[in-house]
Amino acid sequence: MAKHNDIAKVETGVLQPLEQIENLIHVIRGKQVMLDRDLARLYGVETKRLNQQVQRNIERFPEDFIFQLTKEEAELSRSQNATLNGRGHNIKHLPYAFTTF
């Protein structure tokens, strides 16, 4: 595990404490993954834009690197992270999960 003062750098040039990044890693389908919304936030882009680029370049993503959550998985991930913030409970677009290793 990383030390509390370790730092990770993403392409935006913004330094993030590694501890904060580790908190964004979830286990889904037995794999360690980061959700599209968290990855987009790290890179300083909208989730919608990240997903558009994924769709435009899907051939660059191996099947074992990315998968789309089921509705049940998406609902569970949202309820665990309390990300609804008063918005409706319907999920319009199923999130992508990116494997971390």
N, C-alpha and C positions, 0 to 999 in steps of 0.2 A: 504494500500500500504506500501511497505517497505521504510525504510529511506534510504537516499543516501549512508550512510556509512555501511549499513547492508551487511553481507557477507554470501554467500552460499558455501558449500563445496561439491564437488563431489568426487567419489571414487578414482580418480587419486591423490587426496590430494592437488590439485591446488585450491586455493581460488579465487572465482569469485565474483565481486560486484553484489549484487542482482539486481541492476538497469540494468546491462548488460544482465542478464538472462531474466528479464522482457521484454526487447526489442526483444527477440527471440520468444516470444509468439504471435501467430497469431490466428485470428478467422476464421475458415474454417467450413462450414456447420453448423454454429451456435455454434461451440465448440471451446474452447481455446485449442490450440495445439502447439507442437513444432515439427518442421520438422526434418527428420532423419539427414540431414546434420548438423543442429545446435546441436542436441543431441550428435552426434558423435564427433563434435568438443569439446563440453564440457567434454566428457569423454576421449578425447585424442586418438581417434581411427579413422580409415578411415570409411567413410560412407559405403563403400562396405562391410567392415568387420561387421559393426553393422547390416546391412541388411541380411548378411549371417546368423548371429546368430538368427535374428528374424525368418528367414525361417526355420532354423533347430529346433527352439523351438516355433513354431507358436501356439501350443496348450496351451502354458503358457500365451498367450496374449488374454484377453477377447475382444470380438468384439467391445465393447464400449470404449476400450483403444487405439486401433490402427486401422487405415484404410489407404488405398492407394489412393493417389490423382488421379483425372481424368487428362487427358492430358491438358484440359483447365485450371484446377486449378493449375497444375504444371507450365504451361506457365505464368499464372498470378503471381504466387508466385515468379518466377524467374525474371520477368520484374519489379516487385515492389521492389525487393531487389538488382537488378542490379548485379546478380552473374555470368553473362555469361563471362565477362571480355574478350571479343574478340573471344570467342569460337563460334562454330556453334549454331544455334538456335534449332536444333533437340534435343529432350529429349529421351535419350536412355532407361532409367529406370524411371518409375514413382515413385516419392518419397513417403515415408510413413509419416503419421502424427500420433503423439502420444498425446493423451489427457493429459492435465496437472492436471485435477482435477477429 
